[in-house]
Amino acid sequence: MDLLIFDLDGTLVDSKLDLAISVNAALAASGRPTLDDELIQSYVGNGAPILIRRAVGPEASGAEVKSVLKLFMEHYAEHLLDNTDVYPGIRESLDRFRAAGKKMAVLTNKPTSLSLSLVNGLDLQDYFFRVYGGDSLPEKKPHPLAVERLLEESAVAKENALMIGDSSVDILTARNAAIAAAGVTYGFKPETLNAPPPDILVDRMEELVQIVFQRCTSS
């Protein structure tokens, strides 16, 4: 595996509390009832517009969703690092991948500006040659466009690339791009990782390091 493509929220960073706080701040500012943190967490994965659409409910108009989304983006941009940090073992795993010469990228449906703020704010920027957010390209996950672009930019063949994520969105992205997929069970949506199932399933990122290096050795 020469190219490793990582999801961000729920895979590299535990951002669920800051996301929930900002969603509820936006709901409260718009006069709507707040939601349980776990419910908001279940809405994450398809980008901020869909997150807010789910939070406000199907009865809300497009203009109302846009208004709450603006409030969310403003609050989250100021508070996205209040409680967010990398998961245990992430830095050590990225260090090992980098030392082995692996090319690494981030592919998330989070808006690009917020994704870069997280990556830079947590001092992860030197690990990745590219950070693609949900608005970086005309299509977002699970569409394969971003993976295809990363394959071109890294000059890595499909059979040597791996998508790593915590939800079915990431696994579907890999399937649509015809690359291998790894799921992490510690993230936001482990219950979705069986439809479709990933090629690799791990409880910790360090386990994935071992698997990748074992496969490199055996090949």
N, C-alpha and C positions, 0 to 999 in steps of 0.2 A: 504494500500500500504506500504509494508515493505522494498521494494527495489526500489530506484529511480535511473534510468540510464540517465545521461545527455549527450547530444551532447555538443561540446565545442564552436566552432566558430558559431556565430549567435544565440546561446542559452544562454551560460554563459558569453561569452566575445564578445565585439565588436572589431573585428580585421580586418575589411574590408579595412581600409586605409593602414595599414602596409602590408597586403597581396598585395594590388594593387601597392603600391610603389615598393615592392620587385619583383613582376612580371614584371613591367615596367623597372626596373633596369636591370633585366636579359635580357629582350628583347632588350633594348638599347645596352647592352654590346655585344650582338650577332649580332648587326647591323640590327635589325628588328624594325619596327615602334611600338610605344607604343600604348596602348589601353585606352579607357575611364574606369574610376574606376568602374562605374556601370556594364559595360560589364564583367570586371574581376570578380566582385562580383557574377555575374550570373554563372560563371564557377566553383565556390567553392562548395565543398560538397562530391566529390568522391575521394579525395586524391590529393596529389601534382602532381604525374605523369599525371593524367587526366587533372588537372588544367592547366599544362604547355602544354599538347597536344592541348587543346582547344585554348590556347593563341597563339600558334605558327601557328595553322591552319592545316588542313588535308593534305596539300601538303608537309609538312616537313617530312623528313626521321626519322627513329627511332634514328639514331645517332645524328641528330640535336636536337630532343626532349631531349635526354639524356644530351646533352651539355648545353642546356638552363636550364634544371632542376637542374643541378649542380650549375649553376650561381645563380639560384633562391634560392636554399637551403643555399648557402653560405651567400647571402645577408640577407635573412630572419632570419637566425640564429643569426645574429648580431643586427638586428633591430626589432625583433618581439614584443618588448615592448615599442617602441618609442611612439606610439599613442594608443595602445591597453589597454583597461580597462574592468572591468566587467560592465554589464548593470545595470541601476538603479534597486534597490530592490533585487539584486541577493544575496548579503552577508546576508542581513536580512532574506531572505527566507531560505537560507542554514542554518543559525543559528537556525531557528525555526524547520526545519526538523531534524537537529542534536539533538536539545534539546528533540525532541519527540522520539528519538531512531531510526530514519530511517537510513537504510544502503544506502549509496550513492556511485556511481561510475561514471566515465567519459568514454564514448565510442565515439571515433571520428575516422575519416579517415585520419586525420593529422598524419604525422610521429610521432612515439612515443617520440623521443628525443625532438622534437619541442613542442609537447603537454605537456610534463613534464616541459619544460622550461617556458611555459606560466602559467601552474598551480602553479608551485613553485614561479615564478616571481611575480605573483599576490597574493601570500600568500593564496592560496586556498587548499593546499595539505592536510591540517588536516581534511577537510570535507569528503574526498573520500578514501575508502579502496582500490580502484584500479583505474588506468588510463590506458585504452587500446587505443592504436593508430592504425593507418591503417596497420602497419607492426608488431604489437604485436603477431598476430596469422596468420595462413596460409590464412584465408579469412577475408575480411573487409565488412563493411556495404554495401548493405543491407542483406548480408548473416547472418544467425542467430547464427553462431558459438560463437561470443563473448558474446552475451546475454546468451546463454546456459552455457557458462563458468562462467559468473557472477552469474547466478542462482545457480550453483553448489557451487561456492566459498562462497556465502552468505547464503546458505541453505534456500532459499526462494522459495516458489512455484510460478509457472507461474501466477496464478490468483492474486498474491499479488505483482506483479512487474509492473513498469510503465516506458516506454521509453519516454523521453522528447526531442524534437528537433524542428528545424525551417524549415525543408524541407521534401519532399516526401521520401528522402533516409531514414530518421529516422522513418517515419511512416511505410514504407515497411519493415524495419528491425524488428519493433515490430510485424507486421503482420506475417512475416516469422518465428518469434520465438513464435508466439501465446501468446503474452502479450499485455497489454493495451498500448495505445499511446496518448501522449499529444503534441499538436502543439502550438508554440508560434508565434504570428503574427509580433513581432518586429524585427525578424531576417533577414537573407539574402534572403530567398526564400519563403516568405509567399504565393506567388501566386501558389506554387506547393502543398499546403497543402490540396487541394481538390481531389487529385488523388494519392492514396486513402485518404479519409478524416480521421482525428484522432478521437479518442473517446472523447477527451477533446480539446477545443481550447480556448486559453487565450491571452489577450493583454499584460499582465504583470505577472511576476513570482509570485507576491503576490496573484494573483487570484488563481493560482494553489495550493498554500499553503492552502487557504480557502477550495477549493474543496476537496483536499486530506484529510484534517482534518474533514470535514463534512461527508465524506464517512466512515472514521474510526469511527466516533461517531455513525452514523446510523447503521453500521454493528455490 
